[in-house]
Amino acid sequence: MRSRIVKERGEPAAREVPGEPNAESRVELLDRRQGRPARSGSTAWCPPPDRHTS
């Protein structure tokens, strides 16, 4: 799953916005019970924020 995540200065949380993806998440099934998913895990990667100033 790929998303564009932004974090604005002064806001406590990041949010997903439309645009070119800058983050990637992977979700995998870790366990099955009686034929149904029982447990999943996820990992996320985001590049470091762009610190360049004009």
TIMI-2910 file (N, C-alpha, C, CB; in pm, 1 decimal, decimal comma, always signed):
<rs>
+----------+----------+----------+----------+----------+----------+----------+----------+----------+----------+----------+----------+------+
!      n_x !      n_y !      n_z !     ca_x !     ca_y !     ca_z !      c_x !      c_y !      c_z !     cb_x !     cb_y !     cb_z ! resn !
+----------+----------+----------+----------+----------+----------+----------+----------+----------+----------+----------+----------+------+
!    +84,5 !   -114,5 !     +0,0 !     +0,0 !     +0,0 !     +0,0 !    +90,7 !   +122,9 !     +0,0 !    -97,0 !     -1,5 !   +121,0 !  Met !
!    +65,0 !   +215,5 !    -89,7 !   +145,0 !   +337,5 !    -98,5 !    +54,6 !   +458,2 !    -76,2 !   +217,1 !   +347,3 !   -236,1 !  Arg !
!   +103,9 !   +556,1 !     -1,7 !    +26,2 !   +675,2 !    +34,4 !   +117,0 !   +797,1 !    +36,6 !    -42,8 !   +656,8 !   +172,0 !  Ser !
!    +57,0 !   +912,5 !    +33,2 !   +129,5 !  +1037,2 !    +56,8 !    +92,7 !  +1082,3 !   +197,7 !    +94,5 !  +1148,4 !    -51,7 !  Arg !
!   +193,4 !  +1091,3 !   +284,1 !   +174,9 !  +1130,1 !   +423,7 !   +244,1 !  +1264,0 !   +445,6 !   +230,9 !  +1021,0 !   +521,3 !  Ile !
!   +173,5 !  +1357,6 !   +507,6 !   +234,2 !  +1487,3 !   +540,1 !   +217,1 !  +1516,0 !   +688,2 !   +171,5 !  +1601,2 !   +455,3 !  Val !
!   +313,1 !  +1586,0 !   +742,5 !   +310,0 !  +1629,2 !   +882,9 !   +336,0 !  +1777,9 !   +881,1 !   +416,2 !  +1552,1 !   +972,7 !  Lys !
!   +239,4 !  +1854,4 !   +925,4 !   +251,7 !  +2000,1 !   +929,4 !   +306,1 !  +2043,3 !  +1064,4 !   +115,5 !  +2067,8 !   +901,7 !  Glu !
!   +392,8 !  +2140,6 !  +1062,9 !   +447,0 !  +2194,3 !  +1186,9 !   +332,3 !  +2249,2 !  +1272,3 !   +552,8 !  +2305,0 !  +1158,0 !  Arg !
!   +334,5 !  +2217,8 !  +1399,8 !   +232,0 !  +2265,9 !  +1491,4 !   +111,4 !  +2173,7 !  +1503,5 !   +186,4 !  +2400,2 !  +1447,9 !  Gly !
!   +100,6 !  +2073,6 !  +1414,9 !     -9,2 !  +1977,7 !  +1424,1 !    +45,0 !  +1849,8 !  +1487,6 !    -72,1 !  +1948,8 !  +1283,0 !  Glu !
!    -30,5 !  +1789,2 !  +1580,5 !    +21,5 !  +1673,0 !  +1652,5 !    +30,6 !  +1544,2 !  +1570,1 !    -63,7 !  +1647,7 !  +1770,9 !  Pro !
!    -44,9 !  +1533,3 !  +1461,8 !    -47,4 !  +1407,2 !  +1387,5 !    -23,4 !  +1429,4 !  +1238,9 !   -180,6 !  +1336,1 !  +1408,2 !  Ala !
!    +33,7 !  +1327,7 !  +1174,9 !    +48,7 !  +1328,4 !  +1030,0 !    -83,9 !  +1285,3 !   +968,7 !   +165,5 !  +1234,8 !   +983,9 !  Ala !
!   -101,3 !  +1311,8 !   +838,5 !   -225,2 !  +1271,6 !   +772,2 !   -196,7 !  +1228,9 !   +629,7 !   -327,8 !  +1385,6 !   +774,1 !  Arg !
!   -287,0 !  +1149,9 !   +574,6 !   -276,3 !  +1105,2 !   +436,5 !   -344,3 !  +1207,8 !   +347,2 !   -339,4 !   +964,0 !   +417,8 !  Glu !
!   -278,9 !  +1244,8 !   +236,1 !   -333,5 !  +1342,6 !   +142,2 !   -318,6 !  +1288,9 !     -0,1 !   -262,0 !  +1480,5 !   +157,2 !  Val !
!   -396,8 !  +1342,4 !    -93,8 !   -379,7 !  +1302,3 !   -233,7 !   -243,2 !  +1347,9 !   -284,9 !   -492,9 !  +1361,1 !   -321,8 !  Pro !
!   -189,4 !  +1275,6 !   -381,6 !    -63,3 !  +1315,3 !   -443,6 !    +32,2 !  +1199,4 !   -458,4 !     +2,0 !  +1424,2 !   -363,6 !  Gly !
!   +153,2 !  +1231,7 !   -506,4 !   +258,4 !  +1132,5 !   -527,9 !   +291,7 !  +1061,8 !   -396,8 !   +384,7 !  +1198,9 !   -586,7 !  Glu !
!   +288,3 !   +927,7 !   -393,1 !   +318,7 !   +855,0 !   -269,8 !   +460,0 !   +884,8 !   -217,9 !   +303,0 !   +705,3 !   -292,8 !  Pro !
!   +471,5 !   +897,5 !    -85,4 !   +602,0 !   +915,3 !    -21,6 !   +619,1 !   +819,1 !    +95,6 !   +618,9 !  +1060,2 !    +26,3 !  Asn !
!   +525,9 !   +723,0 !   +106,9 !   +530,6 !   +624,8 !   +215,8 !   +476,7 !   +491,8 !   +164,3 !   +448,5 !   +673,7 !   +340,0 !  Ala !
!   +525,3 !   +384,3 !   +223,2 !   +481,5 !   +251,4 !   +182,8 !   +458,3 !   +166,3 !   +306,5 !   +585,0 !   +184,9 !    +89,3 !  Glu !
!   +345,6 !    +93,6 !   +308,6 !   +313,5 !     +2,6 !   +419,0 !   +297,9 !   -137,7 !   +363,2 !   +183,9 !    +47,3 !   +493,8 !  Ser !
!   +335,2 !   -235,3 !   +443,0 !   +317,3 !   -375,5 !   +405,0 !   +245,2 !   -445,4 !   +518,7 !   +454,6 !   -445,2 !   +373,6 !  Arg !
!   +139,8 !   -517,8 !   +485,9 !    +63,8 !   -593,7 !   +585,2 !    +75,6 !   -740,8 !   +548,8 !    -86,9 !   -548,1 !   +590,9 !  Val !
!   +109,4 !   -824,1 !   +646,6 !   +121,3 !   -967,3 !   +621,3 !    +39,8 !  -1047,4 !   +720,8 !   +267,0 !  -1010,3 !   +626,8 !  Glu !
!    -13,2 !  -1156,8 !   +673,6 !    -84,8 !  -1250,6 !   +758,7 !    +17,9 !  -1329,4 !   +838,4 !   -176,5 !  -1345,4 !   +675,0 !  Leu !
!     +7,2 !  -1326,9 !   +970,7 !   +102,0 !  -1396,4 !  +1056,7 !    +51,0 !  -1530,5 !  +1106,1 !   +136,3 !  -1310,5 !  +1173,5 !  Leu !
!    -80,0 !  -1547,3 !  +1111,3 !   -134,7 !  -1668,6 !  +1169,3 !   -275,6 !  -1691,5 !  +1114,4 !   -136,1 !  -1660,1 !  +1324,2 !  Asp !
!   -316,5 !  -1818,4 !  +1105,9 !   -453,5 !  -1854,3 !  +1066,9 !   -510,4 !  -1945,7 !  +1174,3 !   -457,5 !  -1923,8 !   +925,7 !  Arg !
!   -637,9 !  -1929,0 !  +1202,3 !   -706,7 !  -2016,8 !  +1297,7 !   -838,1 !  -2059,9 !  +1236,3 !   -730,0 !  -1945,7 !  +1435,0 !  Arg !
!   -857,2 !  -2188,5 !  +1228,7 !   -978,5 !  -2247,5 !  +1172,2 !  -1009,2 !  -2189,1 !  +1034,5 !  -1097,5 !  -2225,4 !  +1266,3 !  Gln !
!   -903,1 !  -2171,6 !   +954,9 !   -921,7 !  -2124,7 !   +818,1 !   -942,8 !  -1975,5 !   +804,2 !  -1036,1 !  -2194,0 !   +758,3 !  Gly !
!   -943,8 !  -1903,0 !   +915,4 !   -965,6 !  -1758,1 !   +908,4 !   -841,0 !  -1685,7 !   +957,5 !  -1089,6 !  -1716,1 !   +992,2 !  Arg !
!   -815,7 !  -1563,8 !   +905,1 !   -703,5 !  -1486,2 !   +956,7 !   -721,1 !  -1459,2 !  +1105,8 !   -689,4 !  -1354,0 !   +879,8 !  Pro !
!   -614,9 !  -1478,8 !  +1182,5 !   -623,2 !  -1458,0 !  +1326,6 !   -536,2 !  -1341,5 !  +1372,0 !   -582,6 !  -1584,3 !  +1400,0 !  Ala !
!   -429,8 !  -1316,0 !  +1300,1 !   -334,9 !  -1215,4 !  +1343,9 !   -264,7 !  -1159,0 !  +1221,6 !   -232,9 !  -1274,2 !  +1445,0 !  Arg !
!   -241,3 !  -1029,3 !  +1218,8 !   -164,6 !   -970,2 !  +1109,7 !    -63,8 !   -873,0 !  +1168,6 !   -257,7 !   -898,8 !  +1007,1 !  Ser !
!    +34,4 !   -839,9 !  +1090,2 !   +135,4 !   -744,5 !  +1132,6 !   +159,7 !   -647,2 !  +1019,8 !   +266,4 !   -815,2 !  +1174,0 !  Gly !
!   +209,9 !   -532,0 !  +1051,5 !   +238,1 !   -434,9 !   +946,6 !   +370,9 !   -366,7 !   +972,6 !   +125,9 !   -331,2 !   +936,8 !  Ser !
!   +430,8 !   -323,5 !   +864,1 !   +551,4 !   -243,1 !   +872,8 !   +531,2 !   -122,5 !   +783,7 !   +678,6 !   -324,1 !   +831,8 !  Thr !
!   +585,8 !    -11,7 !   +821,4 !   +571,9 !   +110,1 !   +741,4 !   +708,1 !   +173,6 !   +724,0 !   +473,0 !   +209,8 !   +807,2 !  Ala !
!   +726,1 !   +237,3 !   +611,0 !   +849,4 !   +309,1 !   +584,9 !   +813,6 !   +444,0 !   +526,6 !   +942,8 !   +229,5 !   +489,7 !  Trp !
!   +872,6 !   +548,3 !   +579,6 !   +856,6 !   +682,7 !   +525,0 !   +995,8 !   +742,3 !   +510,9 !   +764,5 !   +772,4 !   +616,1 !  Cys !
!  +1021,4 !   +812,5 !   +401,0 !  +1151,4 !   +878,4 !   +389,1 !  +1161,7 !   +991,8 !   +489,6 !  +1173,3 !   +931,2 !   +246,1 !  Pro !
!  +1282,4 !  +1033,4 !   +524,8 !  +1295,0 !  +1145,9 !   +618,0 !  +1235,8 !  +1271,2 !   +555,6 !  +1443,1 !  +1169,7 !   +656,7 !  Pro !
!  +1187,2 !  +1366,2 !   +636,9 !  +1128,1 !  +1487,5 !   +582,4 !  +1231,3 !  +1567,5 !   +503,9 !  +1068,9 !  +1573,0 !   +694,3 !  Pro !
!  +1183,4 !  +1636,8 !   +402,4 !  +1270,5 !  +1722,0 !   +321,4 !  +1304,8 !  +1846,1 !   +402,5 !  +1202,6 !  +1760,6 !   +185,5 !  Asp !
!  +1429,9 !  +1860,9 !   +435,8 !  +1474,8 !  +1972,8 !   +519,9 !  +1533,0 !  +2088,3 !   +439,6 !  +1577,9 !  +1924,3 !   +618,9 !  Arg !
!  +1527,1 !  +2078,8 !   +306,0 !  +1583,9 !  +2183,3 !   +222,3 !  +1499,4 !  +2309,0 !   +228,5 !  +1596,8 !  +2135,7 !    +78,3 !  His !
!  +1562,6 !  +2422,5 !   +236,2 !  +1489,5 !  +2550,3 !   +235,1 !  +1535,3 !  +2631,1 !   +116,1 !  +1511,2 !  +2630,1 !   +367,3 !  Thr !
!  +1448,0 !  +2713,5 !    +65,0 !  +1481,3 !  +2794,6 !    -52,5 !  +1549,5 !  +2923,1 !    -12,9 !  +1356,6 !  +2825,5 !   -133,4 !  Ser !
+----------+----------+----------+----------+----------+----------+----------+----------+----------+----------+----------+----------+------+
</rs>
